[in-house]
Amino acid sequence: MATIEQARAAKGALREKVAQVDGVCGVGLAQRGDSHDWVLQVNVTTVRARKDVPPDVEGVPVRVHVVGAVQAL
């Protein structure tokens, strides 16, 4: 279980780790369970991109969400 402060602190490190991963289209925070349990979330365009995302960063779990192609409305 990670607090929001821990997740915020780890977010920058995760961004650096996935900066060169083809298919990553977003990095953010997400609540898991109760209001004191946070994870890092990586949005990817393809299932293939999931394999290059670490399972956790600085002790904070990482959740990968396949969102497909992202385009402006």
CNS distance restraints for C-alpha pairs under 8 A (distance, minus, plus):
assign (resid   1 and name CA) (resid  36 and name CA) 7.74 0.50 0.50
assign (resid   1 and name CA) (resid  37 and name CA) 5.25 0.50 0.50
assign (resid   1 and name CA) (resid  38 and name CA) 6.90 0.50 0.50
assign (resid   1 and name CA) (resid  60 and name CA) 7.57 0.50 0.50
assign (resid   2 and name CA) (resid   6 and name CA) 6.01 0.50 0.50
assign (resid   2 and name CA) (resid   7 and name CA) 6.53 0.50 0.50
assign (resid   2 and name CA) (resid  36 and name CA) 7.20 0.50 0.50
assign (resid   2 and name CA) (resid  37 and name CA) 5.33 0.50 0.50
assign (resid   2 and name CA) (resid  38 and name CA) 5.28 0.50 0.50
assign (resid   2 and name CA) (resid  39 and name CA) 6.82 0.50 0.50
assign (resid   2 and name CA) (resid  59 and name CA) 7.73 0.50 0.50
assign (resid   2 and name CA) (resid  60 and name CA) 5.86 0.50 0.50
assign (resid   2 and name CA) (resid  61 and name CA) 7.88 0.50 0.50
assign (resid   3 and name CA) (resid   7 and name CA) 6.32 0.50 0.50
assign (resid   3 and name CA) (resid  36 and name CA) 5.55 0.50 0.50
assign (resid   3 and name CA) (resid  37 and name CA) 5.73 0.50 0.50
assign (resid   3 and name CA) (resid  38 and name CA) 5.72 0.50 0.50
assign (resid   4 and name CA) (resid   8 and name CA) 6.05 0.50 0.50
assign (resid   4 and name CA) (resid  36 and name CA) 7.09 0.50 0.50
assign (resid   4 and name CA) (resid  37 and name CA) 7.38 0.50 0.50
assign (resid   4 and name CA) (resid  38 and name CA) 5.70 0.50 0.50
assign (resid   5 and name CA) (resid   9 and name CA) 6.17 0.50 0.50
assign (resid   6 and name CA) (resid  10 and name CA) 6.25 0.50 0.50
assign (resid   6 and name CA) (resid  60 and name CA) 7.12 0.50 0.50
assign (resid   7 and name CA) (resid  11 and name CA) 6.09 0.50 0.50
assign (resid   7 and name CA) (resid  29 and name CA) 6.83 0.50 0.50
assign (resid   7 and name CA) (resid  38 and name CA) 6.45 0.50 0.50
assign (resid   7 and name CA) (resid  39 and name CA) 6.28 0.50 0.50
assign (resid   7 and name CA) (resid  40 and name CA) 6.28 0.50 0.50
assign (resid   7 and name CA) (resid  60 and name CA) 6.17 0.50 0.50
assign (resid   8 and name CA) (resid  12 and name CA) 7.73 0.50 0.50
assign (resid   8 and name CA) (resid  29 and name CA) 7.45 0.50 0.50
assign (resid   9 and name CA) (resid  13 and name CA) 7.99 0.50 0.50
assign (resid  10 and name CA) (resid  14 and name CA) 6.36 0.50 0.50
assign (resid  10 and name CA) (resid  57 and name CA) 6.24 0.50 0.50
assign (resid  10 and name CA) (resid  58 and name CA) 5.98 0.50 0.50
assign (resid  10 and name CA) (resid  60 and name CA) 7.08 0.50 0.50
assign (resid  11 and name CA) (resid  15 and name CA) 6.24 0.50 0.50
assign (resid  11 and name CA) (resid  27 and name CA) 7.55 0.50 0.50
assign (resid  11 and name CA) (resid  28 and name CA) 7.10 0.50 0.50
assign (resid  11 and name CA) (resid  29 and name CA) 7.79 0.50 0.50
assign (resid  11 and name CA) (resid  40 and name CA) 6.80 0.50 0.50
assign (resid  12 and name CA) (resid  16 and name CA) 6.41 0.50 0.50
assign (resid  13 and name CA) (resid  17 and name CA) 6.34 0.50 0.50
assign (resid  13 and name CA) (resid  57 and name CA) 7.21 0.50 0.50
assign (resid  14 and name CA) (resid  18 and name CA) 6.26 0.50 0.50
assign (resid  14 and name CA) (resid  27 and name CA) 7.87 0.50 0.50
assign (resid  14 and name CA) (resid  57 and name CA) 6.34 0.50 0.50
assign (resid  15 and name CA) (resid  19 and name CA) 5.74 0.50 0.50
assign (resid  15 and name CA) (resid  27 and name CA) 6.70 0.50 0.50
assign (resid  17 and name CA) (resid  53 and name CA) 7.88 0.50 0.50
assign (resid  18 and name CA) (resid  24 and name CA) 7.13 0.50 0.50
assign (resid  18 and name CA) (resid  52 and name CA) 7.63 0.50 0.50
assign (resid  18 and name CA) (resid  53 and name CA) 6.51 0.50 0.50
assign (resid  19 and name CA) (resid  24 and name CA) 7.79 0.50 0.50
assign (resid  21 and name CA) (resid  49 and name CA) 7.02 0.50 0.50
assign (resid  21 and name CA) (resid  52 and name CA) 6.63 0.50 0.50
assign (resid  21 and name CA) (resid  53 and name CA) 7.85 0.50 0.50
assign (resid  22 and name CA) (resid  49 and name CA) 6.53 0.50 0.50
assign (resid  23 and name CA) (resid  44 and name CA) 5.25 0.50 0.50
assign (resid  23 and name CA) (resid  45 and name CA) 5.09 0.50 0.50
assign (resid  23 and name CA) (resid  46 and name CA) 6.26 0.50 0.50
assign (resid  23 and name CA) (resid  49 and name CA) 5.58 0.50 0.50
assign (resid  24 and name CA) (resid  42 and name CA) 7.00 0.50 0.50
assign (resid  24 and name CA) (resid  43 and name CA) 5.97 0.50 0.50
assign (resid  24 and name CA) (resid  44 and name CA) 4.37 0.50 0.50
assign (resid  24 and name CA) (resid  45 and name CA) 6.45 0.50 0.50
assign (resid  24 and name CA) (resid  49 and name CA) 6.99 0.50 0.50
assign (resid  25 and name CA) (resid  42 and name CA) 7.68 0.50 0.50
assign (resid  25 and name CA) (resid  43 and name CA) 5.59 0.50 0.50
assign (resid  25 and name CA) (resid  44 and name CA) 5.46 0.50 0.50
assign (resid  25 and name CA) (resid  45 and name CA) 6.76 0.50 0.50
assign (resid  25 and name CA) (resid  70 and name CA) 7.54 0.50 0.50
assign (resid  26 and name CA) (resid  42 and name CA) 5.71 0.50 0.50
assign (resid  26 and name CA) (resid  43 and name CA) 4.92 0.50 0.50
assign (resid  26 and name CA) (resid  44 and name CA) 7.07 0.50 0.50
assign (resid  27 and name CA) (resid  40 and name CA) 7.28 0.50 0.50
assign (resid  27 and name CA) (resid  41 and name CA) 5.73 0.50 0.50
assign (resid  27 and name CA) (resid  42 and name CA) 4.59 0.50 0.50
assign (resid  27 and name CA) (resid  43 and name CA) 6.34 0.50 0.50
assign (resid  28 and name CA) (resid  40 and name CA) 5.83 0.50 0.50
assign (resid  28 and name CA) (resid  41 and name CA) 5.14 0.50 0.50
assign (resid  28 and name CA) (resid  42 and name CA) 6.50 0.50 0.50
assign (resid  29 and name CA) (resid  38 and name CA) 6.91 0.50 0.50
assign (resid  29 and name CA) (resid  39 and name CA) 5.88 0.50 0.50
assign (resid  29 and name CA) (resid  40 and name CA) 4.63 0.50 0.50
assign (resid  29 and name CA) (resid  41 and name CA) 5.48 0.50 0.50
assign (resid  30 and name CA) (resid  38 and name CA) 5.76 0.50 0.50
assign (resid  30 and name CA) (resid  39 and name CA) 5.39 0.50 0.50
assign (resid  30 and name CA) (resid  40 and name CA) 6.09 0.50 0.50
assign (resid  30 and name CA) (resid  41 and name CA) 6.09 0.50 0.50
assign (resid  31 and name CA) (resid  35 and name CA) 6.72 0.50 0.50
assign (resid  31 and name CA) (resid  36 and name CA) 7.92 0.50 0.50
assign (resid  31 and name CA) (resid  37 and name CA) 6.03 0.50 0.50
assign (resid  31 and name CA) (resid  38 and name CA) 4.56 0.50 0.50
assign (resid  31 and name CA) (resid  39 and name CA) 6.26 0.50 0.50
assign (resid  32 and name CA) (resid  37 and name CA) 5.39 0.50 0.50
assign (resid  32 and name CA) (resid  38 and name CA) 5.48 0.50 0.50
assign (resid  32 and name CA) (resid  39 and name CA) 6.61 0.50 0.50
assign (resid  33 and name CA) (resid  37 and name CA) 6.06 0.50 0.50
assign (resid  38 and name CA) (resid  60 and name CA) 7.85 0.50 0.50
assign (resid  39 and name CA) (resid  60 and name CA) 6.03 0.50 0.50
assign (resid  39 and name CA) (resid  61 and name CA) 5.25 0.50 0.50
assign (resid  39 and name CA) (resid  62 and name CA) 5.75 0.50 0.50
assign (resid  39 and name CA) (resid  63 and name CA) 6.73 0.50 0.50
assign (resid  40 and name CA) (resid  60 and name CA) 6.86 0.50 0.50
assign (resid  40 and name CA) (resid  61 and name CA) 6.27 0.50 0.50
assign (resid  40 and name CA) (resid  62 and name CA) 4.70 0.50 0.50
assign (resid  40 and name CA) (resid  63 and name CA) 6.12 0.50 0.50
assign (resid  41 and name CA) (resid  62 and name CA) 5.67 0.50 0.50
assign (resid  41 and name CA) (resid  63 and name CA) 4.77 0.50 0.50
assign (resid  41 and name CA) (resid  64 and name CA) 5.75 0.50 0.50
assign (resid  41 and name CA) (resid  65 and name CA) 7.07 0.50 0.50
assign (resid  42 and name CA) (resid  53 and name CA) 7.92 0.50 0.50
assign (resid  42 and name CA) (resid  62 and name CA) 7.20 0.50 0.50
assign (resid  42 and name CA) (resid  63 and name CA) 6.30 0.50 0.50
assign (resid  42 and name CA) (resid  64 and name CA) 4.87 0.50 0.50
assign (resid  42 and name CA) (resid  65 and name CA) 6.18 0.50 0.50
assign (resid  43 and name CA) (resid  64 and name CA) 5.96 0.50 0.50
assign (resid  43 and name CA) (resid  65 and name CA) 4.87 0.50 0.50
assign (resid  43 and name CA) (resid  66 and name CA) 5.82 0.50 0.50
assign (resid  43 and name CA) (resid  67 and name CA) 6.18 0.50 0.50
assign (resid  44 and name CA) (resid  49 and name CA) 6.35 0.50 0.50
assign (resid  44 and name CA) (resid  50 and name CA) 7.18 0.50 0.50
assign (resid  44 and name CA) (resid  64 and name CA) 7.13 0.50 0.50
assign (resid  44 and name CA) (resid  65 and name CA) 6.24 0.50 0.50
assign (resid  44 and name CA) (resid  66 and name CA) 4.92 0.50 0.50
assign (resid  44 and name CA) (resid  67 and name CA) 5.94 0.50 0.50
assign (resid  44 and name CA) (resid  68 and name CA) 6.80 0.50 0.50
assign (resid  45 and name CA) (resid  49 and name CA) 7.37 0.50 0.50
assign (resid  45 and name CA) (resid  66 and name CA) 5.70 0.50 0.50
assign (resid  45 and name CA) (resid  67 and name CA) 5.48 0.50 0.50
assign (resid  45 and name CA) (resid  68 and name CA) 4.02 0.50 0.50
assign (resid  45 and name CA) (resid  69 and name CA) 5.20 0.50 0.50
assign (resid  45 and name CA) (resid  70 and name CA) 7.40 0.50 0.50
assign (resid  46 and name CA) (resid  50 and name CA) 7.51 0.50 0.50
assign (resid  46 and name CA) (resid  66 and name CA) 6.04 0.50 0.50
assign (resid  46 and name CA) (resid  67 and name CA) 7.57 0.50 0.50
assign (resid  46 and name CA) (resid  68 and name CA) 6.01 0.50 0.50
assign (resid  47 and name CA) (resid  66 and name CA) 6.25 0.50 0.50
assign (resid  49 and name CA) (resid  53 and name CA) 7.26 0.50 0.50
assign (resid  50 and name CA) (resid  64 and name CA) 6.55 0.50 0.50
assign (resid  53 and name CA) (resid  64 and name CA) 7.68 0.50 0.50
assign (resid  54 and name CA) (resid  62 and name CA) 6.98 0.50 0.50
assign (resid  55 and name CA) (resid  61 and name CA) 6.12 0.50 0.50
assign (resid  55 and name CA) (resid  62 and name CA) 5.19 0.50 0.50
assign (resid  55 and name CA) (resid  63 and name CA) 7.41 0.50 0.50
assign (resid  56 and name CA) (resid  60 and name CA) 5.30 0.50 0.50
assign (resid  56 and name CA) (resid  61 and name CA) 4.24 0.50 0.50
assign (resid  56 and name CA) (resid  62 and name CA) 4.91 0.50 0.50
assign (resid  57 and name CA) (resid  61 and name CA) 6.59 0.50 0.50
assign (resid  57 and name CA) (resid  62 and name CA) 7.09 0.50 0.50
